[in-house]
Amino acid sequence: MVSTAGTASGVERPGPDDVAAALIDAISSVRRAARRQAGRVEALSSLSGAEIELVRALRRHPGRSVAEMAAELRLAPNTVSTLVARLAAAGMVHREADSSDRRVVRLSLSPG
């Protein structure tokens, strides 16, 4: 039901039913976003410090290789490779072969 209440200036504004409906929609959106964020925080809480640093670096620089991530994080490439394997097994990191050099793997965060 759409209702508007006039004002002394003749400008139409939403009625109480319209405001209430808009508020309910907004609250529903906030609750959905909060549930999604809570799931992400729960997933991150089980990660080691090095895994969290890798996730943060991948958020800033998606598409980098293991070697590039190792250089940025000042870790040995085999250490980063191990971290990537664990994060990939947990569904948090996506690995894709480079289109120009199939020996290189490009990393990104998994959607969601």
PDB file as gemmi writes it, atoms N, CA and C in Angstrom:
CRYST1    1.000    1.000    1.000  90.00  90.00  90.00 P 1                      
ATOM      1  N   MET A   1       0.843  -1.170   0.000  1.00  0.00           N  
ATOM      2  CA  MET A   1       0.000   0.000   0.000  1.00  0.00           C  
ATOM      3  C   MET A   1       0.888   1.232   0.000  1.00  0.00           C  
ATOM      4  N   VAL A   2       0.748   2.078  -0.972  1.00  0.00           N  
ATOM      5  CA  VAL A   2       1.545   3.277  -1.075  1.00  0.00           C  
ATOM      6  C   VAL A   2       0.709   4.448  -0.603  1.00  0.00           C  
ATOM      7  N   SER A   3       1.274   5.176   0.328  1.00  0.00           N  
ATOM      8  CA  SER A   3       0.563   6.369   0.786  1.00  0.00           C  
ATOM      9  C   SER A   3       1.569   7.492   0.933  1.00  0.00           C  
ATOM     10  N   THR A   4       1.122   8.663   0.678  1.00  0.00           N  
ATOM     11  CA  THR A   4       1.966   9.828   0.860  1.00  0.00           C  
ATOM     12  C   THR A   4       1.187  10.851   1.650  1.00  0.00           C  
ATOM     13  N   ALA A   5       1.901  11.583   2.429  1.00  0.00           N  
ATOM     14  CA  ALA A   5       1.278  12.645   3.211  1.00  0.00           C  
ATOM     15  C   ALA A   5       1.780  13.971   2.674  1.00  0.00           C  
ATOM     16  N   GLY A   6       0.884  14.845   2.399  1.00  0.00           N  
ATOM     17  CA  GLY A   6       1.269  16.158   1.888  1.00  0.00           C  
ATOM     18  C   GLY A   6       1.829  17.018   2.994  1.00  0.00           C  
ATOM     19  N   THR A   7       2.545  18.064   2.610  1.00  0.00           N  
ATOM     20  CA  THR A   7       3.062  19.021   3.578  1.00  0.00           C  
ATOM     21  C   THR A   7       2.475  20.372   3.253  1.00  0.00           C  
ATOM     22  N   ALA A   8       2.735  21.303   4.110  1.00  0.00           N  
ATOM     23  CA  ALA A   8       2.224  22.651   3.903  1.00  0.00           C  
ATOM     24  C   ALA A   8       2.765  23.246   2.606  1.00  0.00           C  
ATOM     25  N   SER A   9       3.943  22.838   2.197  1.00  0.00           N  
ATOM     26  CA  SER A   9       4.535  23.388   0.978  1.00  0.00           C  
ATOM     27  C   SER A   9       4.024  22.683  -0.272  1.00  0.00           C  
ATOM     28  N   GLY A  10       3.198  21.641  -0.102  1.00  0.00           N  
ATOM     29  CA  GLY A  10       2.676  20.927  -1.251  1.00  0.00           C  
ATOM     30  C   GLY A  10       3.578  19.821  -1.761  1.00  0.00           C  
ATOM     31  N   VAL A  11       4.718  19.608  -1.114  1.00  0.00           N  
ATOM     32  CA  VAL A  11       5.659  18.557  -1.524  1.00  0.00           C  
ATOM     33  C   VAL A  11       5.188  17.238  -0.923  1.00  0.00           C  
ATOM     34  N   GLU A  12       5.086  16.207  -1.759  1.00  0.00           N  
ATOM     35  CA  GLU A  12       4.680  14.896  -1.288  1.00  0.00           C  
ATOM     36  C   GLU A  12       5.852  14.223  -0.592  1.00  0.00           C  
ATOM     37  N   ARG A  13       5.583  13.515   0.494  1.00  0.00           N  
ATOM     38  CA  ARG A  13       6.607  12.742   1.185  1.00  0.00           C  
ATOM     39  C   ARG A  13       6.022  11.391   1.558  1.00  0.00           C  
ATOM     40  N   PRO A  14       6.878  10.414   1.785  1.00  0.00           N  
ATOM     41  CA  PRO A  14       6.377   9.074   2.084  1.00  0.00           C  
ATOM     42  C   PRO A  14       5.576   9.050   3.374  1.00  0.00           C  
ATOM     43  N   GLY A  15       4.559   8.214   3.378  1.00  0.00           N  
ATOM     44  CA  GLY A  15       3.757   8.027   4.581  1.00  0.00           C  
ATOM     45  C   GLY A  15       4.406   7.029   5.506  1.00  0.00           C  
ATOM     46  N   PRO A  16       3.853   6.840   6.685  1.00  0.00           N  
ATOM     47  CA  PRO A  16       4.435   5.927   7.682  1.00  0.00           C  
ATOM     48  C   PRO A  16       4.563   4.490   7.174  1.00  0.00           C  
ATOM     49  N   ASP A  17       3.602   4.011   6.392  1.00  0.00           N  
ATOM     50  CA  ASP A  17       3.673   2.645   5.868  1.00  0.00           C  
ATOM     51  C   ASP A  17       4.853   2.495   4.913  1.00  0.00           C  
ATOM     52  N   ASP A  18       5.099   3.513   4.098  1.00  0.00           N  
ATOM     53  CA  ASP A  18       6.223   3.461   3.155  1.00  0.00           C  
ATOM     54  C   ASP A  18       7.559   3.484   3.891  1.00  0.00           C  
ATOM     55  N   VAL A  19       7.642   4.326   4.897  1.00  0.00           N  
ATOM     56  CA  VAL A  19       8.876   4.416   5.679  1.00  0.00           C  
ATOM     57  C   VAL A  19       9.132   3.093   6.402  1.00  0.00           C  
ATOM     58  N   ALA A  20       8.090   2.502   6.977  1.00  0.00           N  
ATOM     59  CA  ALA A  20       8.238   1.230   7.679  1.00  0.00           C  
ATOM     60  C   ALA A  20       8.693   0.127   6.719  1.00  0.00           C  
ATOM     61  N   ALA A  21       8.119   0.051   5.539  1.00  0.00           N  
ATOM     62  CA  ALA A  21       8.503  -0.961   4.559  1.00  0.00           C  
ATOM     63  C   ALA A  21       9.962  -0.778   4.134  1.00  0.00           C  
ATOM     64  N   ALA A  22      10.371   0.451   3.909  1.00  0.00           N  
ATOM     65  CA  ALA A  22      11.761   0.723   3.520  1.00  0.00           C  
ATOM     66  C   ALA A  22      12.718   0.350   4.652  1.00  0.00           C  
ATOM     67  N   LEU A  23      12.320   0.623   5.881  1.00  0.00           N  
ATOM     68  CA  LEU A  23      13.150   0.289   7.033  1.00  0.00           C  
ATOM     69  C   LEU A  23      13.294  -1.227   7.192  1.00  0.00           C  
ATOM     70  N   ILE A  24      12.224  -1.959   7.009  1.00  0.00           N  
ATOM     71  CA  ILE A  24      12.283  -3.424   7.099  1.00  0.00           C  
ATOM     72  C   ILE A  24      13.205  -3.981   6.017  1.00  0.00           C  
ATOM     73  N   ASP A  25      13.126  -3.453   4.804  1.00  0.00           N  
ATOM     74  CA  ASP A  25      14.022  -3.886   3.726  1.00  0.00           C  
ATOM     75  C   ASP A  25      15.485  -3.614   4.081  1.00  0.00           C  
ATOM     76  N   ALA A  26      15.743  -2.433   4.625  1.00  0.00           N  
ATOM     77  CA  ALA A  26      17.115  -2.058   4.983  1.00  0.00           C  
ATOM     78  C   ALA A  26      17.648  -2.955   6.098  1.00  0.00           C  
ATOM     79  N   ILE A  27      16.831  -3.231   7.103  1.00  0.00           N  
ATOM     80  CA  ILE A  27      17.263  -4.091   8.209  1.00  0.00           C  
ATOM     81  C   ILE A  27      17.556  -5.489   7.698  1.00  0.00           C  
ATOM     82  N   SER A  28      16.738  -5.998   6.808  1.00  0.00           N  
ATOM     83  CA  SER A  28      16.974  -7.326   6.231  1.00  0.00           C  
ATOM     84  C   SER A  28      18.304  -7.370   5.497  1.00  0.00           C  
ATOM     85  N   SER A  29      18.602  -6.329   4.739  1.00  0.00           N  
ATOM     86  CA  SER A  29      19.879  -6.269   4.017  1.00  0.00           C  
ATOM     87  C   SER A  29      21.063  -6.244   4.974  1.00  0.00           C  
ATOM     88  N   VAL A  30      20.955  -5.484   6.032  1.00  0.00           N  
ATOM     89  CA  VAL A  30      22.040  -5.399   7.021  1.00  0.00           C  
ATOM     90  C   VAL A  30      22.236  -6.752   7.705  1.00  0.00           C  
ATOM     91  N   ARG A  31      21.152  -7.428   8.044  1.00  0.00           N  
ATOM     92  CA  ARG A  31      21.269  -8.736   8.692  1.00  0.00           C  
ATOM     93  C   ARG A  31      21.931  -9.759   7.773  1.00  0.00           C  
ATOM     94  N   ARG A  32      21.575  -9.760   6.475  1.00  0.00           N  
ATOM     95  CA  ARG A  32      22.205 -10.687   5.534  1.00  0.00           C  
ATOM     96  C   ARG A  32      23.700 -10.403   5.419  1.00  0.00           C  
ATOM     97  N   ALA A  33      24.059  -9.126   5.323  1.00  0.00           N  
ATOM     98  CA  ALA A  33      25.472  -8.755   5.219  1.00  0.00           C  
ATOM     99  C   ALA A  33      26.232  -9.158   6.487  1.00  0.00           C  
ATOM    100  N   ALA A  34      25.616  -8.984   7.634  1.00  0.00           N  
ATOM    101  CA  ALA A  34      26.265  -9.354   8.899  1.00  0.00           C  
ATOM    102  C   ALA A  34      26.487 -10.863   8.981  1.00  0.00           C  
ATOM    103  N   ARG A  35      25.513 -11.665   8.521  1.00  0.00           N  
ATOM    104  CA  ARG A  35      25.687 -13.122   8.526  1.00  0.00           C  
ATOM    105  C   ARG A  35      26.811 -13.540   7.594  1.00  0.00           C  
ATOM    106  N   ARG A  36      26.883 -12.911   6.407  1.00  0.00           N  
ATOM    107  CA  ARG A  36      27.970 -13.237   5.473  1.00  0.00           C  
ATOM    108  C   ARG A  36      29.317 -12.884   6.086  1.00  0.00           C  
ATOM    109  N   GLN A  37      29.420 -11.714   6.698  1.00  0.00           N  
ATOM    110  CA  GLN A  37      30.683 -11.273   7.298  1.00  0.00           C  
ATOM    111  C   GLN A  37      31.068 -12.163   8.463  1.00  0.00           C  
ATOM    112  N   ALA A  38      30.112 -12.572   9.274  1.00  0.00           N  
ATOM    113  CA  ALA A  38      30.404 -13.444  10.416  1.00  0.00           C  
ATOM    114  C   ALA A  38      30.990 -14.761   9.935  1.00  0.00           C  
ATOM    115  N   GLY A  39      30.489 -15.297   8.836  1.00  0.00           N  
ATOM    116  CA  GLY A  39      31.039 -16.529   8.284  1.00  0.00           C  
ATOM    117  C   GLY A  39      32.475 -16.354   7.853  1.00  0.00           C  
ATOM    118  N   ARG A  40      32.795 -15.217   7.269  1.00  0.00           N  
ATOM    119  CA  ARG A  40      34.170 -14.946   6.847  1.00  0.00           C  
ATOM    120  C   ARG A  40      35.094 -14.823   8.042  1.00  0.00           C  
ATOM    121  N   VAL A  41      34.644 -14.124   9.084  1.00  0.00           N  
ATOM    122  CA  VAL A  41      35.469 -13.940  10.273  1.00  0.00           C  
ATOM    123  C   VAL A  41      35.731 -15.289  10.923  1.00  0.00           C  
ATOM    124  N   GLU A  42      34.710 -16.150  10.977  1.00  0.00           N  
ATOM    125  CA  GLU A  42      34.881 -17.477  11.559  1.00  0.00           C  
ATOM    126  C   GLU A  42      35.921 -18.277  10.782  1.00  0.00           C  
ATOM    127  N   ALA A  43      35.872 -18.207   9.460  1.00  0.00           N  
ATOM    128  CA  ALA A  43      36.838 -18.930   8.621  1.00  0.00           C  
ATOM    129  C   ALA A  43      38.248 -18.392   8.846  1.00  0.00           C  
ATOM    130  N   LEU A  44      38.377 -17.077   8.969  1.00  0.00           N  
ATOM    131  CA  LEU A  44      39.701 -16.489   9.166  1.00  0.00           C  
ATOM    132  C   LEU A  44      40.267 -16.763  10.552  1.00  0.00           C  
ATOM    133  N   SER A  45      39.411 -16.984  11.527  1.00  0.00           N  
ATOM    134  CA  SER A  45      39.893 -17.178  12.894  1.00  0.00           C  
ATOM    135  C   SER A  45      40.696 -18.470  13.052  1.00  0.00           C  
ATOM    136  N   SER A  46      40.519 -19.412  12.138  1.00  0.00           N  
ATOM    137  CA  SER A  46      41.255 -20.673  12.239  1.00  0.00           C  
ATOM    138  C   SER A  46      42.595 -20.637  11.509  1.00  0.00           C  
ATOM    139  N   LEU A  47      42.918 -19.515  10.857  1.00  0.00           N  
ATOM    140  CA  LEU A  47      44.155 -19.421  10.080  1.00  0.00           C  
ATOM    141  C   LEU A  47      45.340 -19.021  10.960  1.00  0.00           C  
ATOM    142  N   SER A  48      46.526 -19.450  10.527  1.00  0.00           N  
ATOM    143  CA  SER A  48      47.754 -19.029  11.206  1.00  0.00           C  
ATOM    144  C   SER A  48      48.076 -17.590  10.804  1.00  0.00           C  
ATOM    145  N   GLY A  49      49.013 -16.998  11.500  1.00  0.00           N  
ATOM    146  CA  GLY A  49      49.423 -15.629  11.174  1.00  0.00           C  
ATOM    147  C   GLY A  49      49.956 -15.511   9.756  1.00  0.00           C  
ATOM    148  N   ALA A  50      50.762 -16.494   9.333  1.00  0.00           N  
ATOM    149  CA  ALA A  50      51.326 -16.466   7.983  1.00  0.00           C  
ATOM    150  C   ALA A  50      50.226 -16.610   6.924  1.00  0.00           C  
ATOM    151  N   GLU A  51      49.226 -17.452   7.207  1.00  0.00           N  
ATOM    152  CA  GLU A  51      48.118 -17.618   6.261  1.00  0.00           C  
ATOM    153  C   GLU A  51      47.308 -16.331   6.142  1.00  0.00           C  
ATOM    154  N   ILE A  52      47.092 -15.665   7.261  1.00  0.00           N  
ATOM    155  CA  ILE A  52      46.354 -14.391   7.231  1.00  0.00           C  
ATOM    156  C   ILE A  52      47.129 -13.353   6.428  1.00  0.00           C  
ATOM    157  N   GLU A  53      48.445 -13.293   6.622  1.00  0.00           N  
ATOM    158  CA  GLU A  53      49.260 -12.345   5.854  1.00  0.00           C  
ATOM    159  C   GLU A  53      49.182 -12.633   4.356  1.00  0.00           C  
ATOM    160  N   LEU A  54      49.175 -13.902   3.994  1.00  0.00           N  
ATOM    161  CA  LEU A  54      49.065 -14.270   2.582  1.00  0.00           C  
ATOM    162  C   LEU A  54      47.703 -13.860   2.031  1.00  0.00           C  
ATOM    163  N   VAL A  55      46.649 -14.100   2.785  1.00  0.00           N  
ATOM    164  CA  VAL A  55      45.305 -13.691   2.349  1.00  0.00           C  
ATOM    165  C   VAL A  55      45.254 -12.184   2.157  1.00  0.00           C  
ATOM    166  N   ARG A  56      45.803 -11.430   3.082  1.00  0.00           N  
ATOM    167  CA  ARG A  56      45.823  -9.961   2.958  1.00  0.00           C  
ATOM    168  C   ARG A  56      46.610  -9.521   1.719  1.00  0.00           C  
ATOM    169  N   ALA A  57      47.746 -10.155   1.494  1.00  0.00           N  
ATOM    170  CA  ALA A  57      48.562  -9.808   0.323  1.00  0.00           C  
ATOM    171  C   ALA A  57      47.824 -10.140  -0.971  1.00  0.00           C  
ATOM    172  N   LEU A  58      47.130 -11.262  -0.997  1.00  0.00           N  
ATOM    173  CA  LEU A  58      46.365 -11.624  -2.197  1.00  0.00           C  
ATOM    174  C   LEU A  58      45.179 -10.698  -2.414  1.00  0.00           C  
ATOM    175  N   ARG A  59      44.618 -10.182  -1.345  1.00  0.00           N  
ATOM    176  CA  ARG A  59      43.523  -9.211  -1.482  1.00  0.00           C  
ATOM    177  C   ARG A  59      44.057  -7.936  -2.144  1.00  0.00           C  
ATOM    178  N   ARG A  60      45.271  -7.542  -1.761  1.00  0.00           N  
ATOM    179  CA  ARG A  60      45.875  -6.328  -2.346  1.00  0.00           C  
ATOM    180  C   ARG A  60      46.378  -6.564  -3.765  1.00  0.00           C  
ATOM    181  N   HIS A  61      46.893  -7.776  -4.024  1.00  0.00           N  
ATOM    182  CA  HIS A  61      47.543  -8.055  -5.308  1.00  0.00           C  
ATOM    183  C   HIS A  61      47.102  -9.403  -5.878  1.00  0.00           C  
ATOM    184  N   PRO A  62      45.849  -9.518  -6.309  1.00  0.00           N  
ATOM    185  CA  PRO A  62      45.428 -10.790  -6.896  1.00  0.00           C  
ATOM    186  C   PRO A  62      46.163 -11.043  -8.218  1.00  0.00           C  
ATOM    187  N   GLY A  63      46.370 -12.313  -8.522  1.00  0.00           N  
ATOM    188  CA  GLY A  63      47.009 -12.676  -9.777  1.00  0.00           C  
ATOM    189  C   GLY A  63      48.512 -12.822  -9.706  1.00  0.00           C  
ATOM    190  N   ARG A  64      49.068 -12.657  -8.539  1.00  0.00           N  
ATOM    191  CA  ARG A  64      50.523 -12.837  -8.402  1.00  0.00           C  
ATOM    192  C   ARG A  64      50.864 -14.315  -8.273  1.00  0.00           C  
ATOM    193  N   SER A  65      52.120 -14.608  -8.554  1.00  0.00           N  
ATOM    194  CA  SER A  65      52.596 -15.990  -8.467  1.00  0.00           C  
ATOM    195  C   SER A  65      53.075 -16.286  -7.045  1.00  0.00           C  
ATOM    196  N   VAL A  66      53.364 -17.568  -6.790  1.00  0.00           N  
ATOM    197  CA  VAL A  66      53.912 -17.974  -5.499  1.00  0.00           C  
ATOM    198  C   VAL A  66      55.237 -17.254  -5.256  1.00  0.00           C  
ATOM    199  N   ALA A  67      56.091 -17.192  -6.274  1.00  0.00           N  
ATOM    200  CA  ALA A  67      57.390 -16.524  -6.116  1.00  0.00           C  
ATOM    201  C   ALA A  67      57.214 -15.038  -5.797  1.00  0.00           C  
ATOM    202  N   GLU A  68      56.267 -14.382  -6.450  1.00  0.00           N  
ATOM    203  CA  GLU A  68      56.022 -12.957  -6.188  1.00  0.00           C  
ATOM    204  C   GLU A  68      55.483 -12.756  -4.774  1.00  0.00           C  
ATOM    205  N   MET A  69      54.606 -13.643  -4.330  1.00  0.00           N  
ATOM    206  CA  MET A  69      54.080 -13.558  -2.965  1.00  0.00           C  
ATOM    207  C   MET A  69      55.193 -13.818  -1.951  1.00  0.00           C  
ATOM    208  N   ALA A  70      56.056 -14.771  -2.254  1.00  0.00           N  
ATOM    209  CA  ALA A  70      57.172 -15.067  -1.351  1.00  0.00           C  
ATOM    210  C   ALA A  70      58.076 -13.847  -1.201  1.00  0.00           C  
ATOM    211  N   ALA A  71      58.374 -13.184  -2.313  1.00  0.00           N  
ATOM    212  CA  ALA A  71      59.226 -11.993  -2.257  1.00  0.00           C  
ATOM    213  C   ALA A  71      58.552 -10.887  -1.449  1.00  0.00           C  
ATOM    214  N   GLU A  72      57.263 -10.681  -1.678  1.00  0.00           N  
ATOM    215  CA  GLU A  72      56.546  -9.622  -0.953  1.00  0.00           C  
ATOM    216  C   GLU A  72      56.486  -9.900   0.543  1.00  0.00           C  
ATOM    217  N   LEU A  73      56.249 -11.163   0.905  1.00  0.00           N  
ATOM    218  CA  LEU A  73      56.114 -11.520   2.316  1.00  0.00           C  
ATOM    219  C   LEU A  73      57.442 -11.850   2.983  1.00  0.00           C  
ATOM    220  N   ARG A  74      58.515 -11.863   2.181  1.00  0.00           N  
ATOM    221  CA  ARG A  74      59.859 -12.202   2.665  1.00  0.00           C  
ATOM    222  C   ARG A  74      59.877 -13.595   3.300  1.00  0.00           C  
ATOM    223  N   LEU A  75      59.289 -14.529   2.550  1.00  0.00           N  
ATOM    224  CA  LEU A  75      59.273 -15.931   2.953  1.00  0.00           C  
ATOM    225  C   LEU A  75      59.885 -16.771   1.850  1.00  0.00           C  
ATOM    226  N   ALA A  76      60.297 -17.968   2.184  1.00  0.00           N  
ATOM    227  CA  ALA A  76      60.824 -18.886   1.177  1.00  0.00           C  
ATOM    228  C   ALA A  76      59.674 -19.336   0.269  1.00  0.00           C  
ATOM    229  N   PRO A  77      59.934 -19.474  -1.027  1.00  0.00           N  
ATOM    230  CA  PRO A  77      58.873 -19.915  -1.942  1.00  0.00           C  
ATOM    231  C   PRO A  77      58.213 -21.227  -1.526  1.00  0.00           C  
ATOM    232  N   ASN A  78      58.986 -22.181  -0.984  1.00  0.00           N  
ATOM    233  CA  ASN A  78      58.364 -23.443  -0.571  1.00  0.00           C  
ATOM    234  C   ASN A  78      57.421 -23.249   0.622  1.00  0.00           C  
ATOM    235  N   THR A  79      57.714 -22.268   1.472  1.00  0.00           N  
ATOM    236  CA  THR A  79      56.816 -21.949   2.586  1.00  0.00           C  
ATOM    237  C   THR A  79      55.503 -21.399   2.055  1.00  0.00           C  
ATOM    238  N   VAL A  80      55.588 -20.472   1.107  1.00  0.00           N  
ATOM    239  CA  VAL A  80      54.374 -19.890   0.513  1.00  0.00           C  
ATOM    240  C   VAL A  80      53.591 -20.967  -0.223  1.00  0.00           C  
ATOM    241  N   SER A  81      54.290 -21.848  -0.908  1.00  0.00           N  
ATOM    242  CA  SER A  81      53.627 -22.941  -1.612  1.00  0.00           C  
ATOM    243  C   SER A  81      52.831 -23.811  -0.639  1.00  0.00           C  
ATOM    244  N   THR A  82      53.402 -24.086   0.525  1.00  0.00           N  
ATOM    245  CA  THR A  82      52.710 -24.872   1.553  1.00  0.00           C  
ATOM    246  C   THR A  82      51.476 -24.123   2.059  1.00  0.00           C  
ATOM    247  N   LEU A  83      51.624 -22.816   2.303  1.00  0.00           N  
ATOM    248  CA  LEU A  83      50.492 -22.001   2.748  1.00  0.00           C  
ATOM    249  C   LEU A  83      49.380 -21.997   1.705  1.00  0.00           C  
ATOM    250  N   VAL A  84      49.770 -21.847   0.443  1.00  0.00           N  
ATOM    251  CA  VAL A  84      48.797 -21.833  -0.650  1.00  0.00           C  
ATOM    252  C   VAL A  84      48.062 -23.166  -0.718  1.00  0.00           C  
ATOM    253  N   ALA A  85      48.780 -24.261  -0.562  1.00  0.00           N  
ATOM    254  CA  ALA A  85      48.148 -25.587  -0.610  1.00  0.00           C  
ATOM    255  C   ALA A  85      47.099 -25.729   0.492  1.00  0.00           C  
ATOM    256  N   ARG A  86      47.426 -25.254   1.697  1.00  0.00           N  
ATOM    257  CA  ARG A  86      46.464 -25.342   2.806  1.00  0.00           C  
ATOM    258  C   ARG A  86      45.251 -24.458   2.555  1.00  0.00           C  
ATOM    259  N   LEU A  87      45.488 -23.222   2.077  1.00  0.00           N  
ATOM    260  CA  LEU A  87      44.381 -22.306   1.811  1.00  0.00           C  
ATOM    261  C   LEU A  87      43.526 -22.782   0.643  1.00  0.00           C  
ATOM    262  N   ALA A  88      44.146 -23.400  -0.346  1.00  0.00           N  
ATOM    263  CA  ALA A  88      43.394 -23.949  -1.479  1.00  0.00           C  
ATOM    264  C   ALA A  88      42.537 -25.131  -1.023  1.00  0.00           C  
ATOM    265  N   ALA A  89      43.090 -25.976  -0.163  1.00  0.00           N  
ATOM    266  CA  ALA A  89      42.328 -27.113   0.361  1.00  0.00           C  
ATOM    267  C   ALA A  89      41.129 -26.644   1.184  1.00  0.00           C  
ATOM    268  N   ALA A  90      41.273 -25.485   1.830  1.00  0.00           N  
ATOM    269  CA  ALA A  90      40.179 -24.914   2.616  1.00  0.00           C  
ATOM    270  C   ALA A  90      39.196 -24.126   1.748  1.00  0.00           C  
ATOM    271  N   GLY A  91      39.504 -24.029   0.452  1.00  0.00           N  
ATOM    272  CA  GLY A  91      38.610 -23.323  -0.460  1.00  0.00           C  
ATOM    273  C   GLY A  91      38.737 -21.817  -0.436  1.00  0.00           C  
ATOM    274  N   MET A  92      39.830 -21.308   0.117  1.00  0.00           N  
ATOM    275  CA  MET A  92      39.989 -19.864   0.246  1.00  0.00           C  
ATOM    276  C   MET A  92      40.829 -19.253  -0.870  1.00  0.00           C  
ATOM    277  N   VAL A  93      41.679 -20.057  -1.495  1.00  0.00           N  
ATOM    278  CA  VAL A  93      42.566 -19.555  -2.548  1.00  0.00           C  
ATOM    279  C   VAL A  93      42.327 -20.367  -3.812  1.00  0.00           C  
ATOM    280  N   HIS A  94      42.333 -19.660  -4.913  1.00  0.00           N  
ATOM    281  CA  HIS A  94      42.170 -20.287  -6.229  1.00  0.00           C  
ATOM    282  C   HIS A  94      43.498 -20.201  -6.967  1.00  0.00           C  
ATOM    283  N   ARG A  95      43.923 -21.321  -7.551  1.00  0.00           N  
ATOM    284  CA  ARG A  95      45.162 -21.382  -8.336  1.00  0.00           C  
ATOM    285  C   ARG A  95      44.790 -21.566  -9.803  1.00  0.00           C  
ATOM    286  N   GLU A  96      45.464 -20.810 -10.666  1.00  0.00           N  
ATOM    287  CA  GLU A  96      45.213 -20.924 -12.106  1.00  0.00           C  
ATOM    288  C   GLU A  96      46.530 -20.784 -12.854  1.00  0.00           C  
ATOM    289  N   ALA A  97      46.735 -21.648 -13.836  1.00  0.00           N  
ATOM    290  CA  ALA A  97      47.967 -21.591 -14.635  1.00  0.00           C  
ATOM    291  C   ALA A  97      48.002 -20.289 -15.429  1.00  0.00           C  
ATOM    292  N   ASP A  98      49.181 -19.695 -15.502  1.00  0.00           N  
ATOM    293  CA  ASP A  98      49.390 -18.469 -16.273  1.00  0.00           C  
ATOM    294  C   ASP A  98      49.152 -18.776 -17.753  1.00  0.00           C  
ATOM    295  N   SER A  99      48.485 -17.870 -18.449  1.00  0.00           N  
ATOM    296  CA  SER A  99      48.148 -18.110 -19.859  1.00  0.00           C  
ATOM    297  C   SER A  99      49.378 -18.090 -20.768  1.00  0.00           C  
ATOM    298  N   SER A 100      50.420 -17.360 -20.389  1.00  0.00           N  
ATOM    299  CA  SER A 100      51.606 -17.288 -21.247  1.00  0.00           C  
ATOM    300  C   SER A 100      52.698 -18.284 -20.853  1.00  0.00           C  
ATOM    301  N   ASP A 101      52.683 -18.756 -19.609  1.00  0.00           N  
ATOM    302  CA  ASP A 101      53.677 -19.729 -19.143  1.00  0.00           C  
ATOM    303  C   ASP A 101      52.972 -20.702 -18.210  1.00  0.00           C  
ATOM    304  N   ARG A 102      52.618 -21.861 -18.715  1.00  0.00           N  
ATOM    305  CA  ARG A 102      51.830 -22.835 -17.965  1.00  0.00           C  
ATOM    306  C   ARG A 102      52.561 -23.364 -16.728  1.00  0.00           C  
ATOM    307  N   ARG A 103      53.840 -23.090 -16.596  1.00  0.00           N  
ATOM    308  CA  ARG A 103      54.580 -23.533 -15.415  1.00  0.00           C  
ATOM    309  C   ARG A 103      54.314 -22.630 -14.214  1.00  0.00           C  
ATOM    310  N   VAL A 104      53.843 -21.405 -14.472  1.00  0.00           N  
ATOM    311  CA  VAL A 104      53.580 -20.428 -13.408  1.00  0.00           C  
ATOM    312  C   VAL A 104      52.105 -20.508 -13.005  1.00  0.00           C  
ATOM    313  N   VAL A 105      51.888 -20.487 -11.713  1.00  0.00           N  
ATOM    314  CA  VAL A 105      50.516 -20.510 -11.177  1.00  0.00           C  
ATOM    315  C   VAL A 105      50.195 -19.123 -10.640  1.00  0.00           C  
ATOM    316  N   ARG A 106      49.044 -18.601 -11.045  1.00  0.00           N  
ATOM    317  CA  ARG A 106      48.567 -17.304 -10.554  1.00  0.00           C  
ATOM    318  C   ARG A 106      47.566 -17.553  -9.433  1.00  0.00           C  
ATOM    319  N   LEU A 107      47.650 -16.744  -8.380  1.00  0.00           N  
ATOM    320  CA  LEU A 107      46.829 -16.936  -7.178  1.00  0.00           C  
ATOM    321  C   LEU A 107      45.788 -15.834  -7.054  1.00  0.00           C  
ATOM    322  N   SER A 108      44.651 -16.213  -6.542  1.00  0.00           N  
ATOM    323  CA  SER A 108      43.614 -15.234  -6.209  1.00  0.00           C  
ATOM    324  C   SER A 108      42.773 -15.786  -5.067  1.00  0.00           C  
ATOM    325  N   LEU A 109      42.061 -14.910  -4.394  1.00  0.00           N  
ATOM    326  CA  LEU A 109      41.146 -15.363  -3.346  1.00  0.00           C  
ATOM    327  C   LEU A 109      39.916 -15.936  -3.993  1.00  0.00           C  
ATOM    328  N   SER A 110      39.409 -17.000  -3.420  1.00  0.00           N  
ATOM    329  CA  SER A 110      38.179 -17.601  -3.928  1.00  0.00           C  
ATOM    330  C   SER A 110      37.012 -16.670  -3.623  1.00  0.00           C  
ATOM    331  N   PRO A 111      36.042 -16.599  -4.512  1.00  0.00           N  
ATOM    332  CA  PRO A 111      34.888 -15.746  -4.244  1.00  0.00           C  
ATOM    333  C   PRO A 111      34.099 -16.268  -3.036  1.00  0.00           C  
ATOM    334  N   GLY A 112      33.465 -15.304  -2.359  1.00  0.00           N  
ATOM    335  CA  GLY A 112      32.604 -15.719  -1.263  1.00  0.00           C  
ATOM    336  C   GLY A 112      33.147 -15.384   0.010  1.00  0.00           C  
TER     337      GLY A 112                                                      
END                                                                             
